[in-house]
């Protein structure tokens, strides 16, 4: 063999863990396991070390080196070269952006507006440290630490204009039960439409169909995300639900039901889906789980963590540098506290209600930059780019802000 160098292709990355390693092929969305010998070799060849240098540093023969590199070549993730190749890895977030003299502003594409902390549903799990929703951001909820402050429609309009100028396209209006003050909800939706938001969503556990009717034509084009807690008596609960039984009222709107189940009732999913399929159109409902933080087992914690078998270029590019959720999200609470995730009020960006103060780069990057390479012990795992991450769930289950407790491979704490 006349070649002296080997490199993984532009779209292929070697990701080292504490004990094992993987090659991520981002164009073909595949992940290949790498043994220890090949890991050591590729770590050096990716730095354009020649075969002679690699053999010398690792004390291996040229024959052994070539055999190991042919293993990588047969998976079509890399190739041989006669001279040191100049290969720049494919990414949507290149390092040069971090070295610009004029720093780019934070990119925010979705915002949650918590119009009110008031609610009349009295759900047993709401405002409780004991329970948490797996998808907190897509559910409503009362805040036990709420300061008794009311933000006017005019102030919400000012916030929305600022958010729109920052590039926000997805707006989520939530509470509490925002339908307890229909005139205010109506005015905020109208302002959002006039400002030009492309996607307007209303999250609520509202059960009053008359309150929904009062929105009138303002509801057209708005997506309603409706939360419902169901237990073993789900058939009776569905049959008595005014909005489900009169779903035609939302014909000119989009809607999505979030059916919230206790974790131990997850076996009911198929039966509930069969019960509602004649009322609710397909793909307009999904299931979330209510987690009892005092009784979750390690096995249950592992099951609520999403791990994908494939990886896409955009996911890989984001996860290494940024937290997929916190990087692009701002929440304005009903009492003016501004944070990232709706569930992370204890980690505020601003306590004064000043949106521009909240998104200052040094301020927001404390949270947005918590990528998988900055979270312990994820940064020691070769699968770290495949996993989902929810800082809210992790913290509710005893982890620190930069720590993972929920993992298929390890449990911390």
C-alpha positions, 0 to 999 in steps of 0.5 A: 500500500502506497498510502500514508494517511487515512481520514474519515469523510467530511460527514463522519465523526469519531465520538469517543466515550470513556470506555467505547467509541462510535463513528457517526455517519451523518449523511446516511444516519448510521452509527458504527461501533469501534473497538479500542484498537481502531479508536486509538488509530483513528484518534491519531489519523483524524489529526493527520498523523502519518502511518509511520507516526501512528505505528510509532506512537502506538507501537503497532506494525504497519500490517496491523494498522492497515487491517484495522483501517480497512475495517473502517473503509468497508463501512464507507466512512473514510478513505486512504490518501497519499498526502495529508488531506485537508478535510473540514467536517460538515456542520451547521454550526462551524467553530468560526462563528464563535470567533467573530468579532461581532458576536451573533445574537442568540437564536430564539424561535419559540416563546411561552407566554404564561398569561395567568397562574389561575386555574379552576381544575384542581388537578391533584398533581398540579403545583406539586413537587411530588409530580412532574410531566414528562413533557412539561412544556406542552402542559399547563400548570399552576406555579406555587411560587407565583407572585401576585402580579398581573401583566396587562394586554398592552405589556404582553403586546410589547413582549410579543413585538420584541419576541417577533423582532428577535425571530420567534416564529412559534408562540405558545400561550399558556397558564393556568387556565387561560380561558378563565379570562377570555377577553384577555386571551382573545386580545392577546391572540389578536395582537399576536396575529396582527404582529405576524406570528406564524404559529400561535398555540394555546395550551390549556386544560380548559373543560368549558366549551362555552369559554371556547365558543366565546373566542369566535373567529379569533380562534381560526388558525390557532392551534389548541393543545388541550390537556386531559388527565385520564385514569382507569375510568377513561371511557366515562371521562371521555364521554363526559368531556364537553369539548371532545364530544363537541370537537366540531367547534374546532373545525376551523382551528388545529387542535391536539389533545395531550392525554396524561396518564399515570406512568403505571397506566401506560398499558392503557394507551392502545385502548384509549386510542381506540376509544377516541379515534371516532371523535378525534382525527388521527395524529391529533392526540398523543400521550404524556406520563405523570411521573411520581418522583417519590416512587420512580424506579431506576428502570422507569427513569431509564424508560422515559429517556428517548434514545434514537438509533439514527442521527441527523446532521442538524441534531448532531450539529446542535447537541454538541454545542447547545441544549436542543430545548434551552438554546432556542426557547424563552418563557415569560411567566405570569409574574414577569420572571423570564426563563428558558424552559417553562419548568425552570423558574428557579433558573431565571434569565431575568427577575425584572421582566426585562426581555433584552436583559434576559437574552444577553449572550453571557446570560442566556448562554449559561443555559443554552450552551449546555450541550451533551459535551457539557453534561455529566456523565453524558460527556463520557458516553459515545452515545451522547448525540443519540439521546434526548435531554430534558433539564426539567425532568433531570432536575426534578429527579435530583440532578444538578443543572449540568448533570444527568440522572436518567440514563440507559447506561448509568445512574448518577447520585 
